[in-house]
Amino acid sequence: MASYLVTGGAGFIGSHLATELIRRGHRVRVADSLITGKRHNLDHISAVEFLEGDLADASFAQRAAEGMEYVLHQAAIPSVPRSVKDPLTSNRANIDATLSILVAARDAGVKRFVYAGSSSAYGNTPTLPKREDMPTNPLSPYALQKLVAEQYCQMFTRLYGFETVTTRYFNVFGPRQDPGSPYSGVISLFSTALLRGRQPVIYGDGEQTRDFTYVANVVDGVLRACEAQTQVAGEVINVATAGRISLNELLGVMNAIVGTNLQPIYKEERAGDVKDSQADISKAKALLGYTPIVGLEEGLRHTIEWCRPSPPAPTGR
Ligand code: UD1
């Protein structure tokens, strides 16, 4: 049994990590500000220790890291358009809090720190798929913040010998991804629109592509990065499926699963949007033995099932 701090553990990806760690018999502490996370995302795992607070606050970060062997740093304000609208708030959550928990984890003697990086760091690359050795080109405050935080992690490995690994996620989706905000991930928004018989919105012409990655694959990749005996300190590793699909095609697949034929409403392209995204995952395979376990369509089915409104409770008659 090992001890894990999951920052952002009441959020979408963090709550899946916490669930799997508890299932494997580990001790789990969650630190979450509840700005985007939800306490009820952890209702099904009572064994978790929960701390509410802001990791940018050094004393809270110290309390969170104390006594932990591993830190899975998932806490972030994770939206491109939200960062374009309000770069200051997302900078505090995405950079200041990362630096603060890095210092606290280093000082607490944490063995390894796994950071949730983002594929947005690549921006528009001249070729696909995107490899970790390609130059980065952030197009939004969010992308820049995730890249700076990732570089802080690498610097902590170089300067202090503190083991950090960045797993760069590509458009993660699945149950518990909040569909309730205009900043939500596109699959959660499409799912709720189709299930309610509403037309989904597509920003741009819908020909942009993404490497949509079901959350179970990310959980597997992150825990492999934590446990890897290979030389991973200071590395940046893509975690994705290595496929890509356009939003127009995605909507077609989702319409087929739900049994609808709802056409999109096209709106102006979003500022800071990347055109195409697809990962090369050979580094994850080589260093972590990672290979995707759940494909797009199966992941979409699970996600749509989760988004389905539950039937009304029986009236007792
Ligand atoms: C980006 C990052 C991803 C990061 C995520 C956090 C890239 C390639 N990926 O995802 O690593 O974790 O931010 O939020 O930069 N869209 C619609 N209709 C909608 C909502 C979105 O058409 O209702 C479009 C967006 O304009 C975009 C695509 O769908 O082209 C995906 O959007 P979204 O799910 O928000 O994620 P990204 O911005 O790609």
Boltz pocket constraint, residues with backbone or C-beta under 6 A from the ligand:
constraints:
  - pocket:
      binder: B
      contacts: [[A, 78], [A, 79], [A, 80], [A, 117], [A, 118], [A, 119], [A, 120], [A, 121], [A, 169], [A, 170], [A, 171], [A, 172], [A, 182], [A, 183], [A, 184], [A, 185], [A, 186], [A, 187], [A, 189], [A, 190], [A, 201], [A, 202], [A, 203], [A, 204], [A, 208], [A, 210], [A, 247], [A, 270], [A, 272], [A, 273], [A, 274], [A, 276], [A, 277]]
      max_distance: 6.0
